[in-house]
């Protein structure tokens, strides 16, 4: 809770969505080509297919979604598409880790007009729409697969010399065939913060929001900048509010496509708001009472699987 003259943190009430992975990433296996080759042939191995940034799910119609991982004969078509015209894998794949000692791989089948999965196995859907309803750990595995496959398909060519890259380390390194530069998966750090002053918090309506929804402010960390400095800069740039103390809350992988969200509560030192109209349509101070009645007042809050919602709720119910 917040106190006059000081600030105490609002600890995370429960794990964020996309955390708590059940996988042992088993990084030492990535360089064991013989083990990886055997795992790819093993009928017990599980594959998490990704098709055009969507994950394979079932139970959507019943409101009880589950992740679908394929194994055995059902998984063979995923890797059976051969190689592309440039020599690259037509179906990029990567080893994710071990789930209860079973190898788990991600495989991207986006080049297929119709995903090669068995009839009735499920359908490809946007993970973000249902992550809050998935069993514990499943959302993390699917997000892991989605993020790594996005990187694989977007880094087929070297950013240094432009030549083709080939996968190494079981899909975790892309190495240039010409200059031999190794490229690694990218994760972009972004700060996301709930600014609190007295019994009110600062929320903004982003110009990209399609509905009347208010959320926490956020932005990417710039080179040479600490996380606390990034929080203060982003709040000042977007809303013109000065920030004092900054307290860490929790983090959340957000591979949509490649971010890690670093969540904070922050102390608002000033009250006047100056909106950056290139980022926000509006920004306001909301009381706890207003947020508890947000539907009645005609505005929404962030999606339940987001760290933005967790930052709000942990302050709201402190």
C-alpha positions as a printed NumPy array, in Angstrom:
array([[  0.   ,   0.   ,   0.   ],
       [  0.984,   3.633,  -0.348],
       [  1.645,   5.718,   2.747],
       [  2.039,   9.448,   3.26 ],
       [  5.739,  10.272,   3.085],
       [  6.774,   6.919,   1.703],
       [  5.856,   3.983,  -0.422],
       [  5.596,   0.277,   0.061],
       [  5.453,  -2.104,  -2.877],
       [  2.398,  -4.048,  -3.981],
       [  3.776,  -7.554,  -4.498],
       [  2.479,  -9.744,  -7.302],
       [ -0.581, -11.601,  -6.052],
       [ -0.013, -14.593,  -8.349],
       [  2.179, -15.552, -11.334],
       [  1.633, -13.678, -14.557],
       [  0.32 , -15.39 , -17.684],
       [  3.032, -16.979, -19.875],
       [  5.247, -17.626, -16.833],
       [  5.684, -20.837, -14.853],
       [  6.839, -22.995, -17.753],
       [  6.881, -26.736, -17.017],
       [  9.823, -27.186, -19.398],
       [ 13.378, -28.025, -18.473],
       [ 15.047, -26.091, -21.285],
       [ 17.935, -28.616, -21.235],
       [ 20.265, -26.22 , -23.048],
       [ 23.071, -28.78 , -22.958],
       [ 21.108, -30.948, -25.42 ],
       [ 21.093, -28.247, -28.116],
       [ 24.681, -29.013, -29.175],
       [ 24.179, -32.788, -29.171],
       [ 23.262, -33.34 , -32.82 ],
       [ 22.864, -37.094, -32.381],
       [ 20.473, -36.666, -29.447],
       [ 18.44 , -34.038, -31.325],
       [ 18.2  , -36.26 , -34.428],
       [ 16.974, -39.169, -32.293],
       [ 14.473, -36.938, -30.485],
       [ 13.036, -35.73 , -33.8  ],
       [ 12.335, -39.385, -34.743],
       [ 11.109, -40.483, -31.323],
       [  7.347, -41.253, -31.415],
       [  7.052, -39.899, -27.859],
       [  8.411, -36.473, -28.801],
       [  5.905, -33.61 , -28.691],
       [  5.588, -30.863, -31.287],
       [  3.982, -27.456, -30.775],
       [  2.988, -26.265, -34.257],
       [  2.766, -22.566, -35.098],
       [  0.832, -21.434, -38.148],
       [  0.984, -17.766, -39.1  ],
       [  1.591, -16.745, -35.462],
       [ -1.305, -18.873, -34.225],
       [ -1.21 , -21.82 , -31.843],
       [ -3.025, -25.138, -32.071],
       [ -5.833, -25.32 , -29.497],
       [ -8.919, -27.362, -28.792],
       [-11.921, -26.813, -26.548],
       [-12.445, -23.245, -27.728],
       [-16.142, -23.758, -28.394],
       [-16.684, -25.041, -24.857],
       [-14.802, -22.197, -23.204],
       [-12.192, -24.628, -21.851],
       [ -9.218, -24.31 , -24.238],
       [ -6.269, -26.677, -24.107],
       [ -2.948, -26.694, -25.897],
       [ -2.56 , -29.359, -28.576],
       [  0.908, -30.894, -28.892],
       [  1.288, -33.53 , -31.596],
       [  3.337, -36.725, -31.415],
       [  4.045, -39.832, -33.452],
       [  2.318, -40.226, -36.805],
       [  0.264, -37.085, -36.211],
       [  3.482, -35.026, -36.085],
       [  5.252, -36.508, -39.127],
       [  3.668, -34.166, -41.719],
       [  4.897, -31.154, -39.759],
       [  8.528, -31.885, -40.586],
       [  7.965, -33.7  , -43.87 ],
       [  7.726, -30.71 , -46.173],
       [ 11.38 , -30.881, -47.271],
       [ 13.444, -27.764, -47.881],
       [ 12.765, -24.389, -49.417],
       [ 14.211, -23.063, -52.664],
       [ 17.085, -21.4  , -50.827],
       [ 18.082, -24.583, -49.024],
       [ 16.481, -23.54 , -45.745],
       [ 14.047, -25.728, -43.829],
       [ 10.58 , -25.281, -45.289],
       [  9.24 , -25.934, -41.778],
       [ 11.615, -24.224, -39.329],
       [ 11.852, -25.974, -35.973],
       [ 13.596, -25.575, -32.636],
       [ 14.05 , -27.653, -29.508],
       [ 12.191, -26.062, -26.582],
       [ 13.102, -28.461, -23.774],
       [ 11.867, -31.467, -21.825],
       [  8.356, -31.825, -20.421],
       [  8.286, -34.68 , -17.944],
       [ 11.353, -36.069, -19.775],
       [  9.655, -35.902, -23.184],
       [ 11.387, -33.699, -25.783],
       [  9.303, -30.767, -26.987],
       [  9.916, -28.972, -30.283],
       [  8.315, -25.952, -31.902],
       [  7.715, -26.121, -35.643],
       [  6.465, -23.38 , -37.954],
       [  4.134, -24.493, -40.756],
       [  3.159, -21.035, -41.961],
       [  4.189, -21.831, -45.547],
       [  1.277, -24.278, -45.772],
       [ -2.043, -22.973, -47.08 ],
       [ -3.728, -25.595, -44.923],
       [ -1.851, -26.608, -41.759],
       [ -0.888, -30.321, -41.846],
       [ -2.629, -31.465, -38.667],
       [ -5.045, -34.372, -38.2  ],
       [ -8.726, -33.67 , -38.69 ],
       [-10.374, -32.955, -35.363],
       [ -7.072, -32.186, -33.591],
       [ -8.113, -28.592, -32.966],
       [ -7.776, -25.249, -34.703],
       [ -5.158, -22.527, -34.927],
       [ -6.09 , -19.478, -32.862],
       [ -4.553, -16.348, -31.36 ],
       [ -3.062, -17.417, -28.045],
       [ -3.695, -14.004, -26.492],
       [ -7.447, -14.486, -26.738],
       [ -7.472, -17.508, -24.421],
       [ -4.228, -17.526, -22.421],
       [ -6.028, -16.7  , -19.182],
       [ -8.18 , -19.823, -19.583],
       [ -5.439, -22.334, -20.396],
       [ -4.191, -24.84 , -17.796],
       [ -1.106, -23.748, -15.874],
       [  2.074, -23.921, -17.94 ],
       [  0.431, -24.521, -21.314],
       [  0.242, -20.826, -22.19 ],
       [  3.954, -20.522, -21.387],
       [  4.925, -23.384, -23.698],
       [  2.817, -22.076, -26.58 ],
       [  4.133, -18.538, -26.124],
       [  7.695, -19.884, -26.048],
       [  7.062, -21.728, -29.323],
       [  5.439, -18.718, -30.956],
       [  8.213, -16.305, -29.99 ],
       [ 11.059, -18.567, -31.058],
       [  9.427, -19.399, -34.391],
       [  8.8  , -15.729, -35.106],
       [ 12.513, -15.089, -34.649],
       [ 13.479, -18.074, -36.816],
       [ 11.381, -17.085, -39.808],
       [ 12.382, -13.403, -39.548],
       [ 16.133, -14.068, -39.42 ],
       [ 16.777, -16.193, -42.478],
       [ 19.368, -13.713, -43.781],
       [ 22.417, -12.152, -42.159],
       [ 22.059,  -8.571, -40.996],
       [ 25.812,  -8.048, -41.539],
       [ 26.366,  -9.206, -45.123],
       [ 22.928, -10.26 , -46.365],
       [ 23.766, -13.901, -47.074],
       [ 21.582, -16.83 , -46.065],
       [ 21.696, -18.098, -42.47 ],
       [ 21.477, -21.72 , -41.375],
       [ 20.092, -22.923, -38.029],
       [ 22.456, -24.261, -35.38 ],
       [ 22.151, -25.214, -31.714],
       [ 18.827, -27.006, -32.316],
       [ 17.268, -23.866, -33.766],
       [ 18.569, -21.366, -31.197],
       [ 21.292, -19.832, -33.372],
       [ 21.166, -18.624, -36.976],
       [ 24.658, -18.647, -38.497],
       [ 25.601, -16.848, -41.691],
       [ 26.973, -19.178, -44.395],
       [ 29.234, -16.372, -45.646],
       [ 30.684, -14.305, -42.788],
       [ 29.955, -16.928, -40.091],
       [ 28.275, -14.381, -37.808],
       [ 26.017, -16.041, -35.227],
       [ 22.634, -14.442, -34.598],
       [ 20.728, -15.195, -31.394],
       [ 17.046, -14.89 , -30.434],
       [ 16.107, -11.336, -29.585],
       [ 14.093, -10.148, -26.606],
       [ 13.277,  -6.442, -26.332],
       [ 12.942,  -5.055, -22.761],
       [  9.927,  -2.822, -22.164],
       [  8.893,  -1.111, -18.939],
       [  5.226,  -0.986, -17.966],
       [  4.145,   1.018, -14.932],
       [  1.195,   1.989, -12.813],
       [  1.766,   5.54 , -11.569],
       [  0.017,   6.23 ,  -8.262],
       [ -0.577,   9.541,  -6.482],
       [ -2.59 ,   9.516,  -3.288],
       [ -5.596,   7.254,  -3.837],
       [ -5.555,   7.599,  -7.629],
       [ -3.65 ,   5.954, -10.456],
       [ -2.727,   7.219, -13.902],
       [ -4.089,   5.37 , -16.944],
       [ -4.037,   6.234, -20.624],
       [ -6.142,   5.505, -23.695],
       [ -3.697,   4.643, -26.463],
       [ -4.449,   5.788, -30.001],
       [ -4.211,   2.118, -31.098],
       [ -6.906,   0.867, -28.718],
       [-10.015,  -0.04 , -30.744],
       [-12.36 ,   0.314, -27.756],
       [-12.727,   2.827, -24.875],
       [-10.099,   1.084, -22.748],
       [ -7.625,   2.612, -20.292],
       [ -4.35 ,   0.932, -19.417],
       [ -0.995,   1.515, -17.766],
       [  1.702,   3.439, -19.591],
       [  4.557,   1.507, -21.187],
       [  7.524,   1.855, -23.504],
       [ 10.754,   0.271, -24.648],
       [ 14.028,   0.734, -22.792],
       [ 16.522,   2.824, -24.749],
       [ 20.271,   2.134, -25.047],
       [ 22.259,   3.267, -22.018],
       [ 19.15 ,   3.659, -19.867],
       [ 18.317,   2.034, -16.535],
       [ 14.856,   0.583, -15.995],
       [ 13.997,   3.301, -13.467],
       [ 15.107,   5.984, -15.893],
       [ 12.987,   4.412, -18.629],
       [  9.922,   4.503, -16.355],
       [ 10.398,   8.182, -15.541],
       [ 11.126,   9.143, -19.147],
       [  8.136,   7.298, -20.624],
       [  5.67 ,   8.744, -18.104],
       [  6.977,  12.255, -18.664],
       [  6.931,  11.87 , -22.456],
       [  3.442,  10.371, -22.67 ],
       [  1.606,  12.174, -19.867],
       [  3.831,  15.007, -18.618],
       [  3.782,  13.633, -15.052],
       [  6.967,  13.626, -12.97 ],
       [  7.781,  10.326, -11.26 ],
       [  9.728,   9.809,  -8.063],
       [ 10.303,   6.418,  -6.537],
       [ 10.014,   3.352,  -8.782],
       [  9.378,  -0.114,  -7.297],
       [  9.635,  -3.402,  -9.187],
       [  6.518,  -5.597,  -9.248],
       [  7.069,  -8.542, -11.634],
       [  7.908,  -9.466, -15.206],
       [  6.065, -11.176, -18.039],
       [  7.3  , -12.714, -21.272],
       [  5.349, -11.132, -24.11 ],
       [  6.489, -12.884, -27.306],
       [  4.008, -10.985, -29.494],
       [  6.438, -10.884, -31.131],
       [  9.547, -10.525, -28.923],
       [  9.28 ,  -8.499, -25.714],
       [  9.809,  -8.966, -21.994],
       [  7.535,  -6.705, -19.944],
       [  9.126,  -5.374, -16.743],
       [  6.391,  -4.199, -14.406],
       [  6.652,  -1.392, -11.842],
       [  4.6  ,   0.732,  -9.497],
       [  5.742,   4.345,  -9.537],
       [  5.179,   7.419,  -7.389],
       [  3.543,  10.354,  -9.155],
       [  5.085,  13.631,  -7.976],
       [  2.893,  15.966, -10.024],
       [ -0.796,  15.888, -10.934],
       [ -1.178,  17.967, -14.094],
       [ -1.364,  15.879, -17.264],
       [  0.047,  16.846, -20.661],
       [ -0.895,  14.183, -23.214],
       [  1.437,  13.227, -26.045],
       [ -1.146,  13.019, -28.808],
       [  1.111,  10.871, -30.983],
       [  0.79 ,   8.096, -28.354],
       [ -2.376,   8.722, -26.359],
       [ -5.857,   9.996, -27.042],
       [ -6.406,  10.641, -23.353],
       [ -4.881,  10.128, -19.91 ],
       [ -6.604,  10.498, -16.556],
       [ -6.243,   9.935, -12.841],
       [ -8.722,   7.265, -11.701],
       [ -9.796,   6.551,  -8.133],
       [-10.189,   3.019,  -6.832],
       [-13.936,   3.51 ,  -6.822],
       [-13.967,   4.485, -10.489],
       [-11.933,   1.442, -11.477],
       [-14.205,  -0.875,  -9.512],
       [-17.139,   0.554, -11.491],
       [-15.343,   0.798, -14.83 ],
       [-17.991,  -1.147, -16.792],
       [-20.751,   1.014, -15.376],
       [-18.758,   4.107, -16.314],
       [-18.322,   2.89 , -19.873],
       [-14.642,   2.003, -20.202],
       [-12.616,  -1.175, -20.169],
       [ -9.417,  -2.296, -18.473],
       [ -6.546,  -4.322, -19.987],
       [ -7.016,  -7.991, -20.861],
       [ -6.823, -10.396, -17.942],
       [ -3.671, -12.154, -19.198],
       [ -1.647,  -8.924, -19.238],
       [  0.77 ,  -7.627, -16.648],
       [ -0.967,  -4.251, -17.059],
       [ -4.12 ,  -5.742, -15.532],
       [ -2.105,  -7.342, -12.732],
       [ -0.437,  -4.044, -11.855],
       [ -3.842,  -2.397, -11.622],
       [ -5.542,  -5.175,  -9.664],
       [ -2.732,  -5.605,  -7.134],
       [ -2.898,  -1.87 ,  -6.36 ],
       [ -6.687,  -1.791,  -6.5  ],
       [ -7.116,  -4.535,  -3.898],
       [ -4.154,  -3.691,  -1.669]])
